[in-house]
Each structure stands twice: as structure tokens, then as C-alpha cells.
Amino acid sequence: MAAKTRLGNRLKVARAEHGMSQEELARQVGVTRQTISSIETATYCPSALLAFRLAERLNENVDELFYLEEEVP
């Protein structure tokens, strides 16, 4: 059985490093706070455009902010 892969992220850590709330980051990239929360908990996979906006706002490289991880069965 093949392992499933999902998009992991370090959004919560990067946001905390910048002292930003979910609400503040959401407003700056044009989404809701719930969207940021869902991305942080990996229940929502952002579009490429949103991933780049988040990375740019947090002064991160996209491939450092988001990464592939195997789900544990």
C-alpha cells in the first residue's frame, strides 16, 4: 500500500516569528482567519498563488514554508 503524501507547512512558526496573529496575516494576504487556521492544521491546501503570497509576506522561500510529508497510516 502506497503512503499518502500531503502538503506540510511551518506557517504557524513563521507567523509567530513575525509576531503576527492569524487575523493580521489573513488580512494582509486577502483571505479569512479561518483559511489561515486551516492551512496551519493542514486541513486545507492553499493554491500556488496563496502559498507564494504567504511566503512573500513572511519573507520565506515557498519551499521552506511548505513541504511534502508522508501521512502515517
C-alpha positions as CSV (number, residue, x, y, z in Angstrom):
1,M,0.0,0.0,0.0
2,A,1.5,3.3,-1.1
3,A,1.9,6.1,1.5
4,K,-0.2,9.2,1.1
5,T,1.6,12.5,0.7
6,R,0.3,15.8,1.9
7,L,1.5,19.4,2.0
8,G,3.0,20.2,5.3
9,N,3.9,23.7,6.4
10,R,5.7,25.8,9.0
11,L,3.2,28.6,8.7
12,K,2.4,28.9,12.4
13,V,6.0,29.0,13.3
14,A,6.9,31.6,10.7
15,R,3.9,33.7,11.6
16,A,4.9,33.6,15.3
17,E,8.4,34.6,14.4
18,H,6.9,37.8,12.9
19,G,4.6,38.4,15.9
20,M,1.5,38.2,13.7
21,S,-1.9,36.9,14.5
22,Q,-3.8,34.7,12.1
23,E,-6.2,37.6,11.6
24,E,-3.4,40.0,10.7
25,L,-1.8,37.6,8.3
26,A,-5.1,36.8,6.7
27,R,-5.9,40.5,6.1
28,Q,-2.5,41.1,4.6
29,V,-2.8,38.3,2.0
30,G,-6.6,38.7,1.4
31,V,-8.1,35.6,3.0
32,T,-10.1,34.8,6.1
33,R,-8.6,33.9,9.5
34,Q,-10.3,30.5,9.1
35,T,-8.3,29.9,5.9
36,I,-5.0,30.6,7.8
37,S,-6.1,28.3,10.6
38,S,-7.0,25.5,8.1
39,I,-3.6,25.8,6.3
40,E,-1.7,25.7,9.6
41,T,-3.5,22.5,10.6
42,A,-3.1,21.0,7.1
43,T,-6.8,20.6,6.6
44,Y,-6.7,23.0,3.6
45,C,-4.1,23.0,0.9
46,P,-3.5,26.6,-0.4
47,S,-3.4,27.4,-4.1
48,A,0.1,28.1,-5.5
49,L,-0.7,31.8,-5.7
50,L,-1.7,31.9,-2.0
51,A,1.4,29.9,-1.0
52,F,3.6,32.4,-2.8
53,R,1.7,35.4,-1.2
54,L,2.2,33.9,2.3
55,A,5.8,33.1,1.7
56,E,6.5,36.6,0.4
57,R,4.7,38.3,3.3
58,L,6.6,36.2,5.8
59,N,9.9,36.7,4.0
60,E,10.3,33.0,3.4
61,N,11.1,30.8,0.4
62,V,8.0,28.8,-0.6
63,D,9.9,25.5,-0.4
64,E,10.9,26.3,3.2
65,L,7.4,27.4,4.3
66,F,5.7,24.4,2.5
67,Y,7.0,20.9,2.1
68,L,5.8,17.4,1.2
69,E,5.3,14.9,4.0
70,E,4.1,11.3,4.1
71,E,1.0,10.7,6.2
72,V,1.3,8.0,8.8
73,P,-1.3,5.3,8.2
